[in-house]
Each structure stands twice: as C-alpha cells, then as structure tokens.
Amino acid sequence: MIGNPDGHRAAYWDIPRDLTILADVRTMIRQTLTTWELAGAGELTDDIVLATTEVLSNAVLYGLPPIEFTLRMSGETLCAEVTDHGAGRPERTAGDDDESEHGRGLTIVEALSDEWGVQPSPEGSAKTVWFRKRCSHLEPAT
C-alpha cells in the first residue's frame, strides 16, 4: 500500500485466476478502506466491495493472467481498476434484465459508481475495467 501526505493513496494486488479468492479480496478491500478511514461509511463500503467483486469476477472468469487490482484514492474520489490480459471487452448481455441470474455485472457497477469504463492497453494485449466513486474521509471509529 502506498500513501503520501497530500492524500493520494493506492493499494495493488495480483489476483490469481480462482473465484475462491474473491472472499479474501473483499476482506482486503474492507481493511484498506478502514486504513483510509472510509470503512465507517457502511453502505459506501458495501457498494465499493460489490462493484469491485463484479469487475473482478469477470476478469477471473473470462480474462487471462496476470490479473491486477488497484484501488486509488485521490481527494474524495476512489478509483478501482482491474486489468487482465484476455481478449475482448466486457459488454452488457441479454442477462441485464431483472429476471436473469447472470449477466447483470455491468448494470450493478453502473448503478453503484459515479462513472465506469474500459480502457484497452495501447498494444491491445490487455484491458482495464475501472470505476470511480466519490466519497469523503471519515473520522476513525471509536
């Protein structure tokens, strides 16, 4: 984890291509947000964890290693980024309706974030799916 006095913080993780790791990743996100004094936000933390889980699940299921996950905090904006080396870009599927059990990940990310997108690497061998969420620093819990 990296932090500096002007409030810019970042945490980086290499994620194995294994869905069972997602529970551990959710714990790591909560611990990081606690360190950044955001965990007391409750619903905000839940939104960040859920949106990240959706993006990471897609990378683990459909992407190729290495899979890298980054959280960045700059001022009051948190950015989550997931980079994988699989072909293609995530797209909304027919499963994006209320009746489907699968395929609603991007709809969830859109609903829980202020903005999101996909950035292909310049050489085209990787892509980064990202989302941003505005949040305020909170006083540490007592």
C-alpha positions as CSV (number, residue, x, y, z in Angstrom):
1,M,0.0,0.0,0.0
2,I,1.3,3.4,-0.9
3,G,0.2,6.7,0.6
4,N,1.5,10.2,0.8
5,P,0.9,13.4,2.7
6,D,-1.3,15.1,0.1
7,G,-4.0,12.4,0.5
8,H,-3.2,10.3,-2.6
9,R,-3.3,6.6,-1.7
10,A,-3.0,3.4,-3.7
11,A,-3.1,-0.3,-3.0
12,Y,-2.2,-3.0,-5.5
13,W,-2.8,-6.7,-5.6
14,D,-2.1,-9.6,-8.1
15,I,-5.2,-11.7,-8.3
16,P,-5.0,-15.4,-9.2
17,R,-7.5,-16.8,-11.7
18,D,-9.5,-18.5,-9.0
19,L,-13.0,-17.4,-7.9
20,T,-12.5,-18.7,-4.4
21,I,-10.1,-15.7,-3.9
22,L,-12.9,-13.2,-4.1
23,A,-13.9,-13.6,-0.4
24,D,-10.3,-12.8,0.6
25,V,-10.3,-9.8,-1.8
26,R,-13.5,-8.4,-0.2
27,T,-11.7,-8.6,3.2
28,M,-8.7,-6.8,1.8
29,I,-10.8,-4.0,0.4
30,R,-12.6,-3.5,3.7
31,Q,-9.3,-3.5,5.5
32,T,-7.8,-1.0,3.1
33,L,-10.9,1.3,3.3
34,T,-10.6,1.1,7.1
35,T,-7.0,2.2,6.9
36,W,-8.1,5.1,4.6
37,E,-10.8,6.0,7.2
38,L,-13.7,5.1,4.8
39,A,-14.9,1.8,6.3
40,G,-17.3,3.6,8.7
41,A,-19.3,4.6,5.7
42,G,-21.2,1.3,5.7
43,E,-23.3,1.5,2.6
44,L,-20.4,3.2,0.7
45,T,-18.0,0.4,1.6
46,D,-20.6,-2.2,0.6
47,D,-21.1,-0.5,-2.7
48,I,-17.4,-0.4,-3.4
49,V,-16.9,-4.1,-2.4
50,L,-19.8,-5.2,-4.5
51,A,-18.8,-3.3,-7.6
52,T,-15.2,-4.5,-7.3
53,T,-16.4,-8.1,-6.9
54,E,-18.4,-7.8,-10.1
55,V,-15.5,-6.5,-12.1
56,L,-13.0,-9.0,-10.6
57,S,-15.4,-11.9,-11.2
58,N,-15.5,-11.0,-14.9
59,A,-11.7,-10.8,-15.1
60,V,-11.2,-14.2,-13.3
61,L,-13.9,-15.9,-15.4
62,Y,-13.2,-14.5,-18.8
63,G,-9.8,-12.8,-18.7
64,L,-6.3,-14.1,-18.7
65,P,-3.5,-13.7,-16.1
66,P,-1.9,-11.6,-14.9
67,I,-4.9,-10.0,-13.3
68,E,-4.1,-6.9,-11.3
69,F,-6.3,-5.0,-9.0
70,T,-5.7,-1.4,-7.9
71,L,-7.5,0.9,-5.5
72,R,-6.6,4.6,-5.7
73,M,-7.9,7.4,-3.5
74,S,-7.3,11.0,-4.6
75,G,-9.1,13.7,-2.7
76,E,-12.6,12.4,-2.3
77,T,-12.6,10.1,-5.4
78,L,-11.9,6.4,-5.1
79,C,-11.0,4.6,-8.3
80,A,-10.9,0.8,-8.6
81,E,-9.1,-0.7,-11.6
82,V,-8.9,-4.4,-12.7
83,T,-6.5,-5.2,-15.5
84,D,-6.4,-8.6,-17.3
85,H,-4.9,-9.9,-20.5
86,G,-7.8,-11.6,-22.1
87,A,-9.2,-10.7,-25.4
88,G,-12.4,-8.7,-25.8
89,R,-14.2,-6.2,-23.7
90,P,-16.9,-6.7,-21.2
91,E,-20.3,-6.0,-22.7
92,R,-23.8,-6.0,-21.4
93,T,-25.6,-9.2,-22.2
94,A,-29.2,-10.2,-22.5
95,G,-28.9,-11.1,-18.9
96,D,-29.1,-7.5,-17.9
97,D,-32.8,-7.8,-17.2
98,D,-34.5,-8.2,-13.8
99,E,-35.3,-11.9,-14.4
100,S,-31.8,-13.2,-15.2
101,E,-29.5,-14.8,-12.7
102,H,-26.3,-13.9,-14.6
103,G,-25.0,-11.1,-16.8
104,R,-26.0,-8.1,-14.7
105,G,-22.5,-7.2,-13.5
106,L,-22.1,-4.1,-15.6
107,T,-25.5,-2.9,-14.6
108,I,-24.6,-3.3,-11.0
109,V,-21.3,-1.5,-11.5
110,E,-23.0,1.4,-13.3
111,A,-25.6,1.7,-10.5
112,L,-23.1,1.7,-7.7
113,S,-20.4,4.0,-9.2
114,D,-20.3,7.6,-10.4
115,E,-18.7,6.5,-13.6
116,W,-17.0,3.5,-15.1
117,G,-15.3,2.4,-18.3
118,V,-13.0,0.1,-20.1
119,Q,-9.5,1.1,-21.3
120,P,-7.7,-1.1,-23.7
121,S,-3.9,-1.2,-23.4
122,P,-2.0,0.7,-26.2
123,E,-0.6,-2.6,-27.6
124,G,-4.1,-4.3,-27.3
125,S,-2.9,-7.2,-25.2
126,A,-4.8,-6.1,-22.1
127,K,-7.7,-4.1,-20.8
128,T,-8.5,-2.2,-17.6
129,V,-12.1,-2.1,-16.4
130,W,-12.4,0.8,-13.9
131,F,-15.0,2.6,-11.8
132,R,-14.9,5.8,-9.8
133,K,-16.9,6.7,-6.6
134,R,-17.0,10.0,-4.8
135,C,-16.6,9.5,-1.0
136,S,-15.5,11.5,2.0
137,H,-12.9,10.7,4.6
138,L,-14.5,9.8,7.9
139,E,-13.3,10.1,11.4
140,P,-11.9,6.8,12.7
141,A,-14.4,4.7,14.6
142,T,-14.0,4.9,18.4
